[in-house]
Amino acid sequence: MRHSLSPVIHNAAFRVLGLDWAYLAFEVAPGRAGAAVEAVRALGLGGLNVTRPHKDAVAGAVDRLTPVAEALGAVNTVVPEGDELVGDSTDGPGFLAALAADHGFDPAGRRCLVLGGGGAGRAVVLALAEAGAADVAVVTRRRQQAERAVRLAPSATRVGRVADTVGADLVVNATPVSEVLPLGVVAADLGPGQLVVDLLYEPPVTALLAAARDRGAVAANGVGMLVHQAALSLTAWTGQVAPLGAMHDAVAGHLAATGSAV
């Protein structure tokens, strides 16, 4: 969380909305997710976001899960509702919103490859399947992870192979690997007509994105998804429509100030 862009995004939105709120990032040690969730109740916090590696653990620490969070077994947003803490996942809807807004990409009828089966990867798999993708191949380091993701929507998903990169309309990296191509992907299998999205945004250009651009594919990092899932979280906490323009501008300004290139 130390380098998270979430405080930049949310604090910009709070200013535009005139809310006397502040968004802070805290590092939580593995195994302490439950204590962090209880802090929401103890301190009267307005909400909480969760990032890896805590998404699965937080799903077991809240009082209630939304249907999507229950299906995923993972939470990225905690919303206080009365005496209850409700766990939700805005990752999948945020991903789809970013595809549409930033690239005009509709997954319906398209062939997709998702690399990684963690909380974010499962959210993307489920979202793509529910959006009508014709085929969602899931590749993970451990087959059990891929099988878990496929069980979310077995009619549209399958355990895939890295060779499924060829012919995929959309390739999504949901692993934490940034310096080399993830899970044995071969650069030569990337090319024009593909949209390649890396859910990472630090570094802003990963090895996968660089290879995709070199091969003529459209490449994007995880900033778009980050902003759109944040907007959904903000609305859940505040009941207000998120100012997406200001949130995008805040990210762009921060990246420009820090010399990062998207």
N, C-alpha and C positions, 0 to 999 in steps of 0.2 A: 504493500500500500504506500510505501514511502514516496514513490514517483507517480502516484495515481493522478490522473487528470480530473477525477470526479469532483474534488473541492473547487477547482476552477470553474467547471461547468455549473454546478449547483449554486455556488455563491453568486455567479453572474445572474442566474435565473432569479434568485431571491431578491437581488437588487432591483431587477426590472419589475418584479411583482410587488415590490414594496413590503416584503416580509422581513421581520426582524428575526431572521433565522441565520444560523451559521453551520456550514458543513465541514467537518473535520475528519481527517484520516488517522486511523490508529492501527498499529501493527499488533496482531494477536498471535500468540504462539500456538503452534499445533496442540490440539487437545484442550484449548481454552475457549472454543467457540461458544459453548454453553454459557460460560460466565459473561462473555461479551453480550449475548442475547439478553441475559437477565439485567444487564446494565441499562437496557432500554426501559425496562419497567422501573428499576430502582431510581434512575435519574430523571425519569419523565421525558425521555428523548422523543422527538417527533417521528423518528424512523431510523432505519439502518440499511445500508447496503453491505453485501457480502461478496468477497472475491475468493479466488482459489488460494489456499486449499480447503476452505471452510464451508463451501456450499452444501456438501452432503451432510456435514455434521450439524449445521444450523437447521436443516430440515427435520432433524430429530430433537431439536431443542425448543422449537416454537410450540404454541398451544394448538395451532390449527394451520393446515395447508390449503391453498387454493387447489382446484383440480389439476392445473398444469404442474404446479410444484409437487403435488402428490405423485403424479405420473412420473415426473423426472427424478424424484427423490433428491431434489436439490433446490436451494433457495438463494436468490441474489438480492431480495428485498424483504425487509421485515416492516410490517405496518401495524401500529397499535390501533386496535378497535375495541373501545371500552376497556375491559379488564384483560382482553386477550391480545396476544402477539401473533399475527397472521403472517405466514411465510408465503411468498409469491416468487415467481420467476418471470422477469420482464426481458430476459435475454433473447428468447425466440421471437416474440413480437417486435422487439427492438431491431433484431437482425433483418427481419422481413421489411420493416419500415425503412431501414437504411438502404436495402437493395432497391426498393421502389423509388425513394427520394433521390438517391445519389446516382443511380445507374439505370433507372427505368426498367429494372429486371423483374420479371414475373416468373416465379418458379413453376407455374402450372405447365405440365407437360414436358418439363425439362429434365435432363439427366444431371444428377448432382453427385459429387464425391465429398464426403466429410472425413477429414483426418483427425482422429482423436475422439474419445468417448467419455470424457469427464463431464462435469456439470454443464459447461457451456456447449460442448459438443453435442450432448444429448438434447439440449434445448434447441439447437439448430436443426438436428435431425427431425425432431418432432414437428417443428415449425414448417420445415420444407415439405414433409409428408402431408401435413394438414392443409398446406397451400396448394396441393395438387400436383406435386412433382411426380413425374412418371417413374423415376427410379432414383433412390437415394442409397448409394453404396457407402458403407462405413468401414474405415480401415483404422485399426488400433494396434498398439504394440502387443497387447494381450487380447486374444480372441474373446475372452469372457466379457471384456468391455464392449466390444462390437456387438456381441449377442444381446447384451443388456439394452443397448441403444435400439437395436432392431425390434426388440419386443414392444417398444413404444408404439410402433405402427408397422406391423409385419406385412401388411398388404402392399406397402410402397417402398419398403426398405429391405436391405440384405447386407450380409457380411461381404465386404468387397475385398479387392486386391489393389495394390498400387497401380497395376496395369490399367485399372478403370479410369486413370487420369486421361488416357486417350479417349476422346469422344465425349468427355464430360463438358456440359455447358457451364457448370459452376463447380469450382474447386474451393473448398473451405479448409483452412488450417485451424484446428481448435486445440492444437498441442502447444506446449510452452517452448518449443524448439524454434530458435530464431537465426542462429548463426550458420546452420546447414539446412539443406532441404529435408523436410520432416519425413520420417517413416520410409525412407528410401525412394522418394519421388525422384523421377528422372527429368531433368530440364527439357530434354528433347520431346517429352510427351506433352509439354505445354505449347500453346500456340494461339494464333488469331481466332477470334470467335468465342474465346473463353473469357469468363470473368473469374479471377482468382482473388479470394478474400482471405487475408490473414487476420484472425481475431486479435492478435497482438497489436499494440500501438507503440510499444517501446521495445526495440528501436522502431522508428516509423517506417523504415524499409528493411524488411527481413530478407534472408537469402531466397526464400520462396518468391517474394514480390519482385526482387531484382531479376530472378531468372524468368519469371512470367513476362515482365516488361521487355526483357531482351528477346524473348521469343514472339513478341507481338500480341500477347494477351493483355486485356485490361486488368489492372491490379489495384487493389485497395487494402488499406490496413483497417484496424478495428475501431478507428475514431468514429466513423459513422454509426456503427452499432452502439458504441459507448454513449454517444449523445442521445440516440433514440431510446435506448433502454433507460437512461437517466431521466428522460422526459416522462416516461411512463411511471417510474418510481416517484418522481416529484408530484405528479398528479394524484397518485395513490395517497401520498402523505398529506397534501395540502388541499386537494379538491379543486385546484386551479389548473387551467390550461398552460402547459409549459411553453415558454418563449423560445422556440427552437432556434430562431435566428440569432438571438443573443447568446445562446449556448454554443452554437457553432462558431460565432465570432470570438467568443472567449477562448475556445480551444485554438483557433487559428492565431489569435494574438499571442497566446502563451507559447505556441510552437515557434512563431516568428521571433519572439523575444529570446528564446533559448537556443535559437539557431538550428532547430530541428526541421527536416524537410519531410513532407508527406509524399 
